């Protein structure tokens, strides 16, 4: 079964009109920085609405809680948030907690993350890592406001995949558009936000103490780029970048008709082109859940990003 979801707009200080224009979201207002393609968070407006099919009008969290046979998940809570991100300005310098730090703060898991770059300007980069050797040096540089000396930059290009383990200092910058995968612990600690002010002249809240406690000094830019592995079928090439306990992330490059069997549920988002899934058309920016055990017939010229539970992900089984 293929179940389409409605994207959730997420306002941000660094947002604008780019996400509306790039992903063809005409109903999005100005000031949106990202869109949640898949979220089953608690609270109003935190879970995607299902559009079409027998569950039309329900939410993804309702489906997760009331129809678990569609997922057969190893997790109690929906394990990821999938976003499309199109910043008009640099994001804050930030970090996510690992399992230990998250559990100390009352969350069930930490937050590993990954970005697939759908587009990037010439000479685009992100912040990935920091130069301090230990906490003492980190605190000294923060106290002196030496952020330029602390930040390590990583060049990025269209088609790059970057893995962001919990504990790495990072920041997405303007000039890039990404498909983002993160564990569903929706917590971020900010180190630094360039002293930007909102409309009332206030700087954004920072969490420097929590952020400092999360830093892993053994992480470096060698951890940024996992080695991809590809499987080629007649009209489909599937590339896998990461497949671990947090998530499995693959790119499906479709170039014609191809039927597949999914032993696990899959979260799919079209990031380029257009096609059909079981006869239902989709285009850029549209997302759909493939329920566990489904056989789906695809067609079209499209690039689909797919996240599923790992390890083991969804092996590529042609029908």
C-alpha positions, -999 to +999 in steps of 0.1 A: +000+000+000+012+035-009+000+063+015+007+099+007+014+125+034+009+163+034+041+183+042+042+204+073+057+239+069+082+249+096+089+287+101+125+297+108+145+329+113+166+317+083+135+308+062+120+326+032+103+317-001+129+292-015+113+261-001+080+271-015+094+277-050+118+248-052+094+220-040+062+235-055+044+242-023+021+271-033+002+271+000+034+277+021+036+312+036+068+333+035+094+326+062+094+288+060+128+272+063+120+236+062+091+212+055+085+180+075+078+152+050+074+126+077+068+134+114+048+116+140+056+139+170+030+145+197+011+178+197-010+198+173+005+202+139+034+180+147+023+149+127+016+147+089-019+146+076-026+116+053-041+126+020-059+100-002-067+064+003-086+046+031-068+066+059-074+100+044-079+127+071-060+107+097-025+116+109+007+097+107+010+093+144-026+080+145-017+054+118+015+044+138-005+039+170-036+023+156-024+003+126+010-011+137+007-040+113+014-015+085+048-009+100+059-039+120+084-017+136+111-025+162+105+010+178+078+021+202+079+057+188+080+067+152+118+067+149+127+096+124+118+130+112+123+135+074+126+171+062+133+192+031+154+222+041+160+253+020+177+281+041+179+317+030+205+324+056+231+304+076+217+281+104+230+285+140+261+265+151+246+235+169+249+200+182+227+170+190+230+147+220+241+111+219+220+083+236+236+089+270+232+127+270+196+124+256+185+099+282+200+121+310+177+149+297+147+126+296+147+116+259+146+079+248+174+082+222+200+106+209+199+122+175+221+112+146+214+131+114+222+131+077+219+155+047+216+147+010+224+178-011+198+183-037+214+215-048+244+236-038+258+269-051+293+272-064+318+272-034+290+261-010+301+248+024+288+237+057+302+238+092+313+203+102+334+200+133+354+223+155+391+229+162+392+227+201+411+197+214+393+195+247+366+212+268+390+237+284+401+250+250+365+251+238+354+271+267+383+295+263+375+302+227+338+306+234+345+331+261+366+351+237+339+349+209+365+332+186+339+315+165+357+319+132+387+301+146+365+273+161+344+265+130+357+239+105+341+242+070+334+214+046+328+220+009+296+205-004+282+199-039+250+187-055+247+150-049+268+148-018+257+128+012+269+139+047+265+119+078+262+139+111+267+116+141+255+129+175+283+149+191+295+167+159+294+205+159+276+215+126+256+241+107+239+241+074+245+273+054+226+293+028+233+282-007+223+246-002+190+226-004+189+193+014+169+162+022+174+157+059+171+126+080+172+127+118+163+105+147+130+117+161+145+131+193+136+167+182+162+184+204+190+208+192+214+227+214+227+260+199+262+273+205+261+305+184+237+323+162+258+351+147+242+376+172+211+378+149+181+395+163+144+389+157+118+416+148+117+426+185+155+431+186+161+399+207+188+373+200+177+337+198+181+316+230+213+296+232+221+265+253+259+266+256+263+244+287+242+216+272+260+220+239+294+218+254+285+186+273+275+170+240+308+175+221+327+144+210+363+156+204+373+124+186+349+131+156+364+148+125+356+154+089+367+118+080+333+108+095+314+130+070+312+109+039+301+073+041+311+051+012+281+045-011+270+011-025+248+007-056+226-019-071+215-016-107+183-030-122+169-025-157+152+009-149+165+017-115+197+023-096+196+022-058+224+038-039+228+032-001+248+056+020+241+045+056+224+015+071+227+014+109+206+012+141+194+048+136+182+046+100+188+033+065+190+059+037+189+052+000+185+070-033+162+055-060+171+068-095+141+057-116+143+057-154+112+037-164+089+009-152+101-011-122+082-032-097+097-037-062+089-056-031+094-040+003+100-063+032+101-033+055+081-001+055+097+028+036+094+066+037+098+079+002+101+115-011+105+126-047+133+151-049+136+154-087+114+146-117+080+129-117+065+094-119+038+071-106+036+046-077+009+020-082-007+043-107-008+073-085+012+103-099+039+120-078+062+150-084+090+169-067+083+175-030+056+148-026+061+120-001+045+086+005+047+058+030+051+023+015+037-001+041+055-033+051+054-062+027+041-041-002+047-047-039+048-014-057+050-007-094+069+025-102+072+043-135+086+076-146+118+096-147+124+106-110+148+106-081+133+093-048+150+094-014+140+065+008+145+061+046+137+029+064+146+012+096+181-003+098+202-022+100+193-043+070+171-016+056+150-026+027+170-050+004+163-043-032+139-070-043+126-066-079+092-083-086 
